[in-house]
């Protein structure tokens, strides 16, 4: 099933902003959104790179995946290396890690140079915090944990590639910012589905300064936090990473599905909750969550992070 999925995705069509990340299954065609989702392209490229690395060791035919990743890396590396490349936000830091991994897979120095350039650009912009890490989510335009995570992931990949200590220091800085979004206490929720089932907010991450809810995306960040803890010999980072992974799994149902956006405040994005807010009715919002949004990325993120922990030699037990 995994190979079939990757074979299909490797057929994604390209256009002047990279490759399409939306597919209309009724029309059976790739479609363009209002804006290119560059961060989604970077994340997809990283997953292809990891799949190719593992697939090669398993003796799988990964030629289609390799052709797709080469084409994507050629496109974005060329664009990043242009003199006038000036990314709006931190979202394009998600290209750094896949370009590093593609350099290891294919040996193209263009990929390495593009990754190094992107890393230096974002370090110059964000290490002083005159400009915070921002723009890493698809539905906000502000400071967010995903922007900081993009930098953490990229700086860590550059350190693994070069063994240059400065990248490790940059990764630690980005990680510190990521962790400002992590809940460090169990919020006293009102009576409702979450409180009645003993829901704990410790280890969950807020999305941004614009999206006022906690979400499960943080589970994908946990292997990088753990790896950073190993490299810096910081036991508290390793413990926190495992806590975050476990805590984010509290809403998984017996079939492996999971809702999102637990409401620890009276903020909501889902239509049925927003209608209440428009009537100044906040009943039933705080202490609830969106069970209808059982989107596939949640399951994928748990499997992805779990696989990375396995490669790190870490077993996540209840």
C-alpha positions as CSV (number, residue, x, y, z in Angstrom):
1,X,0.0,0.0,0.0
2,X,2.8,2.4,0.8
3,X,4.6,1.7,-2.4
4,X,1.5,2.1,-4.4
5,X,0.8,5.5,-2.8
6,X,4.4,6.7,-3.5
7,X,4.2,5.4,-7.1
8,X,1.0,7.5,-7.6
9,X,2.4,10.6,-5.9
10,X,5.6,10.4,-7.9
11,X,3.4,11.2,-10.9
12,X,2.5,14.6,-9.5
13,X,2.6,17.2,-12.3
14,X,4.9,20.2,-12.3
15,X,4.1,23.8,-13.1
16,X,5.9,27.2,-12.7
17,X,5.8,27.0,-8.9
18,X,7.0,23.5,-8.4
19,X,4.7,20.5,-8.3
20,X,1.0,20.2,-7.5
21,X,0.1,19.1,-4.0
22,X,-3.7,18.9,-4.5
23,X,-5.4,16.2,-6.5
24,X,-9.1,16.1,-7.5
25,X,-10.1,12.5,-7.2
26,X,-13.4,13.0,-8.9
27,X,-11.9,14.8,-11.9
28,X,-8.8,12.6,-11.7
29,X,-6.4,15.5,-12.2
30,X,-3.9,17.6,-10.3
31,X,-5.2,21.0,-9.5
32,X,-3.7,24.4,-8.6
33,X,-4.7,26.2,-5.5
34,X,-4.7,30.0,-5.0
35,X,-1.1,30.0,-3.8
36,X,1.7,27.5,-4.1
37,X,2.1,25.4,-1.0
38,X,5.9,25.5,-0.9
39,X,6.0,24.1,2.7
40,X,3.9,21.1,1.6
41,X,6.3,20.5,-1.3
42,X,9.3,20.5,1.0
43,X,7.7,18.1,3.4
44,X,6.7,15.8,0.5
45,X,10.3,15.8,-0.8
46,X,11.6,14.9,2.6
47,X,9.3,11.9,2.8
48,X,10.3,10.8,-0.6
49,X,14.0,11.1,0.4
50,X,13.4,8.9,3.4
51,X,11.4,6.4,1.4
52,X,14.1,6.1,-1.2
53,X,16.8,5.6,1.5
54,X,14.8,2.8,3.2
55,X,13.5,1.4,-0.1
56,X,17.0,0.9,-1.4
57,X,17.9,-1.2,1.7
58,X,14.8,-3.3,1.2
59,X,15.5,-4.0,-2.5
60,X,12.4,-2.2,-3.7
61,X,12.2,-0.6,-7.1
62,X,12.4,3.1,-6.2
63,X,13.3,4.4,-9.7
64,X,10.0,6.3,-10.0
65,X,10.5,8.0,-6.6
66,X,14.1,8.9,-7.5
67,X,13.1,10.5,-10.8
68,X,10.4,12.6,-9.0
69,X,12.7,13.7,-6.2
70,X,15.5,14.6,-8.6
71,X,13.1,16.7,-10.6
72,X,11.8,18.4,-7.5
73,X,15.2,19.1,-6.1
74,X,16.5,20.4,-9.4
75,X,13.6,22.8,-9.6
76,X,13.8,24.2,-6.1
77,X,17.6,24.1,-5.8
78,X,17.9,26.2,-9.0
79,X,15.3,28.6,-7.7
80,X,17.0,29.0,-4.2
81,X,20.4,29.6,-5.8
82,X,19.2,32.5,-7.8
83,X,20.6,35.9,-6.7
84,X,17.2,37.3,-6.2
85,X,15.8,34.5,-4.1
86,X,14.2,36.2,-1.1
87,X,11.6,34.0,0.7
88,X,8.7,35.8,2.3
89,X,8.6,33.7,5.5
90,X,10.3,30.7,7.1
91,X,8.1,28.3,5.2
92,X,10.8,27.5,2.6
93,X,13.2,26.3,5.3
94,X,11.3,23.0,4.8
95,X,13.4,22.5,1.6
96,X,16.7,22.4,3.6
97,X,16.4,18.8,5.0
98,X,15.2,17.2,1.8
99,X,18.0,18.9,-0.2
100,X,20.6,17.6,2.3
101,X,19.2,14.1,2.1
102,X,19.0,14.3,-1.7
103,X,22.7,15.3,-1.8
104,X,23.5,12.1,0.2
105,X,21.3,10.0,-2.2
106,X,22.4,11.4,-5.5
107,X,25.7,13.3,-4.9
108,X,24.6,16.5,-6.6
109,X,26.6,19.4,-5.2
110,X,23.8,21.8,-6.4
111,X,21.5,20.4,-3.7
112,X,24.2,20.9,-1.0
113,X,24.9,24.4,-2.0
114,X,21.2,25.3,-2.1
115,X,20.6,23.8,1.4
116,X,23.6,25.7,2.8
117,X,22.4,29.0,1.2
118,X,18.9,28.6,2.6
119,X,20.2,27.8,6.1
120,X,22.4,30.9,6.1
121,X,19.6,33.1,4.9
122,X,17.3,32.0,7.6
123,X,20.0,32.2,10.3
124,X,20.7,35.8,9.3
125,X,17.0,36.6,9.6
126,X,16.0,34.8,12.7
127,X,18.8,34.2,15.2
128,X,18.6,37.7,16.5
129,X,14.8,37.4,16.7
130,X,14.4,40.8,15.2
131,X,12.3,38.7,12.8
132,X,10.7,35.7,14.5
133,X,10.2,32.4,12.8
134,X,6.9,32.6,11.0
135,X,4.7,31.5,8.1
136,X,5.1,27.7,8.6
137,X,1.4,26.9,8.6
138,X,-1.0,26.7,5.7
139,X,-3.8,28.7,7.4
140,X,-2.1,31.5,9.2
141,X,0.4,34.3,8.4
142,X,2.1,35.0,11.7
143,X,4.6,33.6,14.2
144,X,4.1,29.9,14.5
145,X,5.7,26.7,15.8
146,X,5.9,25.2,12.3
147,X,8.1,28.1,11.1
148,X,10.4,27.4,14.0
149,X,10.2,23.7,13.3
150,X,11.2,24.2,9.7
151,X,14.3,25.9,10.8
152,X,15.0,23.3,13.5
153,X,14.7,20.5,11.0
154,X,16.8,22.3,8.4
155,X,19.6,23.4,10.8
156,X,19.7,19.9,12.3
157,X,20.0,18.3,8.8
158,X,22.9,20.7,7.9
159,X,24.7,19.7,11.1
160,X,24.2,16.0,10.3
161,X,25.6,16.7,6.8
162,X,28.6,18.9,7.6
163,X,29.3,18.2,11.3
164,X,29.7,22.0,11.6
165,X,28.9,23.0,15.2
166,X,27.4,26.3,14.2
167,X,24.4,24.5,12.7
168,X,23.9,22.6,15.9
169,X,23.8,25.9,17.8
170,X,21.3,27.3,15.3
171,X,19.2,24.2,15.7
172,X,19.2,24.6,19.5
173,X,17.9,28.2,19.0
174,X,15.1,27.1,16.7
175,X,14.2,24.3,19.1
176,X,14.0,26.8,22.0
177,X,11.5,28.8,20.0
178,X,9.5,25.7,19.1
179,X,9.2,24.8,22.7
180,X,7.6,28.1,23.6
181,X,4.5,26.7,21.9
182,X,4.5,23.5,24.1
183,X,1.9,23.2,26.9
184,X,3.8,22.6,30.2
185,X,0.8,22.2,32.4
186,X,-2.6,20.5,32.4
187,X,-5.2,23.1,31.9
188,X,-8.3,22.9,34.1
189,X,-11.0,22.3,31.5
190,X,-14.7,22.6,32.1
191,X,-17.0,19.6,32.2
192,X,-17.2,18.0,28.8
193,X,-15.8,15.3,26.6
194,X,-12.1,16.1,27.2
195,X,-12.3,16.6,31.0
196,X,-14.6,13.7,31.5
197,X,-12.0,11.4,29.8
198,X,-9.1,12.8,31.7
199,X,-7.5,14.6,28.8
200,X,-4.1,16.1,29.6
201,X,-2.8,19.2,27.8
202,X,0.8,18.7,28.8
203,X,3.0,18.1,25.7
204,X,0.5,19.4,23.1
205,X,1.6,22.4,21.1
206,X,-0.3,25.6,20.2
207,X,-0.3,26.3,16.5
208,X,0.5,30.0,16.2
209,X,-0.4,33.4,17.7
210,X,-3.3,33.4,15.3
211,X,-4.7,29.9,15.7
212,X,-5.8,29.8,19.3
213,X,-6.0,26.0,19.8
214,X,-3.7,23.2,20.4
215,X,-3.1,20.5,17.8
216,X,-1.4,17.2,17.1
217,X,1.1,18.4,14.5
218,X,3.7,18.6,17.3
219,X,4.0,14.8,17.2
220,X,6.0,15.1,14.0
221,X,8.6,17.4,15.7
222,X,9.4,15.0,18.5
223,X,12.1,12.8,16.8
224,X,14.1,16.0,16.0
225,X,13.8,17.2,19.6
226,X,15.0,13.8,20.8
227,X,17.9,13.8,18.3
228,X,18.9,17.3,19.4
229,X,18.8,16.0,23.0
230,X,21.2,13.3,22.1
231,X,23.6,15.6,20.3
232,X,23.6,18.2,23.1
233,X,23.5,15.6,25.9
234,X,20.3,17.2,27.2
235,X,18.3,14.5,28.9
236,X,15.3,16.9,29.4
237,X,14.8,17.3,25.7
238,X,14.7,13.5,25.2
239,X,12.2,13.1,28.0
240,X,10.1,16.0,26.6
241,X,10.0,14.5,23.1
242,X,8.6,11.2,24.4
243,X,6.1,13.0,26.5
244,X,4.9,15.0,23.5
245,X,4.6,11.9,21.4
246,X,2.6,10.0,24.0
247,X,0.4,13.0,24.9
248,X,-0.6,13.8,21.3
249,X,-2.1,10.3,21.0
250,X,-4.8,10.6,23.6
251,X,-7.6,11.1,21.1
252,X,-6.8,8.1,18.8
253,X,-9.9,5.9,18.6
254,X,-9.9,2.0,18.3
255,X,-9.8,2.3,14.5
256,X,-6.7,4.5,14.4
257,X,-8.6,7.7,13.6
258,X,-8.2,10.9,15.5
259,X,-9.9,14.4,15.5
260,X,-8.0,17.6,16.0
261,X,-8.0,21.1,17.4
262,X,-8.7,20.5,21.1
263,X,-10.2,23.7,22.5
264,X,-8.4,24.8,25.6
265,X,-9.8,28.3,25.0
266,X,-13.0,29.7,23.5
267,X,-11.4,29.9,20.1
268,X,-12.6,27.6,17.3
269,X,-12.2,27.3,13.5
270,X,-14.8,24.6,12.7
271,X,-18.0,26.0,11.3
272,X,-20.4,24.6,13.9
273,X,-18.4,26.2,16.7
274,X,-17.8,29.5,14.8
275,X,-21.6,29.8,14.4
276,X,-22.0,29.8,18.1
277,X,-19.3,32.4,18.5
278,X,-21.0,34.6,16.0
279,X,-24.0,34.6,18.3
280,X,-21.8,35.3,21.4
281,X,-22.6,31.8,22.5
282,X,-19.4,30.1,24.0
283,X,-21.2,27.1,25.5
284,X,-19.7,23.8,24.5
285,X,-16.6,25.2,22.9
286,X,-13.8,25.2,25.5
287,X,-13.2,21.6,26.5
288,X,-14.4,20.2,23.2
289,X,-12.6,19.3,20.0
290,X,-13.3,18.7,16.3
291,X,-14.0,15.0,15.9
292,X,-15.2,15.3,12.3
293,X,-11.8,16.4,11.1
294,X,-10.2,13.0,11.1
295,X,-7.7,13.9,8.4
296,X,-5.1,11.5,7.2
297,X,-2.1,13.6,8.0
298,X,-2.6,12.8,11.7
299,X,-2.2,9.1,11.2
300,X,0.7,9.7,8.8
301,X,2.5,11.9,11.3
302,X,2.3,9.3,14.1
303,X,3.6,6.6,11.8
304,X,6.3,8.9,10.5
305,X,7.5,10.0,13.9
306,X,7.3,6.4,15.2
307,X,9.5,5.2,12.3
308,X,12.0,7.9,13.1
309,X,12.1,6.9,16.8
310,X,12.7,3.3,15.8
311,X,15.7,4.4,13.7
312,X,16.9,6.3,16.7
313,X,16.7,3.1,18.8
314,X,13.9,4.6,21.0
315,X,10.9,2.5,22.0
316,X,7.8,4.4,22.9
317,X,5.9,2.4,25.5
318,X,2.7,3.2,27.4
